[in-house]
Amino acid sequence: MEQLEQELKERGVLRVGDLVPMGYPKSYLSELEKREKAIKQARGVYMHPDADIPSHYSLALACQKIPGGVVCLLSALSFHEIGTQNPHEVWMAIDRKAKMPKIDYPPIRIVRFSGPALEEGVETTDGPFSMRVYSPAKTVADCFKYRNKFGLDVAVEALREGWRMRRFKIAELDRYARICRVEKFITPYLEAIL
């Protein structure tokens, strides 16, 4: 039990599903909660009481609950501090064929990607709250692809602010625009800001 508490302290967050591969019974996290050595954050997700809560904790929690998912679109813009978007739900990309996750917290908005659109441009953050999030250039290309979901103005703002803040290079953006099949659509907006 003490070894698991130490593991939880080092990682910050553990899921019940993490215990079996580590060699612990699934009930150990709830036992730690009873002893006030763990705090239940959501169903099956526990955090150490002394863990530093990062500014993007809801994103990290969503990544813990959807291990194959990637933070995308408005949530990725917020993570990279591009533009003014601050979504109330976590936007996550999952495989087109993946089972729809059932999550009560945090609120999740699922978008289905496939092939290179899902696999390319993924960055992994380090630390106890590791996350998979799309790079700034990939996020801007995705915003143009999904402009009908939240408006063209959001995509244009992401392009303008991302470029102004030097968060990506033109070659990167071109590559992801080709992958997302928005190269012809994004070009006039890119030419206007250059």
DAGI-V225201 format. One record per backbone hydrogen bond with DSSP energy under -0.5 kcal/mol. NH is the residue of the N-H (numbers start at 1). CO is the residue of the C=O. Records with the same first field share a line. If there is no record, write none. Layout:
BEGIN
NH: CO / CO
END
This chain:
BEGIN
5: 1
6: 2
7: 3
8: 4
9: 5
10: 6
11: 7
12: 8
14: 46
16: 44
18: 15
19: 15 / 16
20: 16
21: 17
22: 18
23: 19 / 20
24: 19
28: 25
29: 26
31: 27
32: 28
33: 29
34: 30
35: 31
36: 33
37: 32
38: 32
39: 47
41: 39 / 45
42: 45
45: 42
46: 14
47: 39
48: 12
51: 48
54: 52
57: 54
60: 56
61: 57
62: 58
63: 59
64: 60
65: 61
66: 62
69: 66
70: 93
71: 132
72: 91
75: 72
76: 72
77: 73
78: 74
79: 75
80: 76
81: 78
82: 77
83: 81
90: 107
91: 89
92: 90 / 109
93: 70
94: 111
96: 113
98: 95
103: 101
109: 90
110: 108
111: 92
113: 94 / 111
117: 114
118: 115
119: 115
120: 116
122: 119
123: 133
125: 131
130: 127
133: 123 / 131
134: 71
135: 121
139: 135
140: 136
141: 137
142: 138
143: 139
144: 140
145: 141
146: 142
147: 144
149: 146
150: 146
151: 147
154: 151
155: 151
156: 152
157: 153
158: 154
159: 155
160: 156
161: 157
162: 158
163: 159
164: 160
165: 161
166: 163
167: 162
173: 169
174: 170
175: 171
176: 172
177: 173
178: 174
179: 175
180: 176
181: 178
182: 177
183: 177
186: 182
187: 183
188: 184
190: 186
191: 187
192: 188
193: 189
194: 190
END
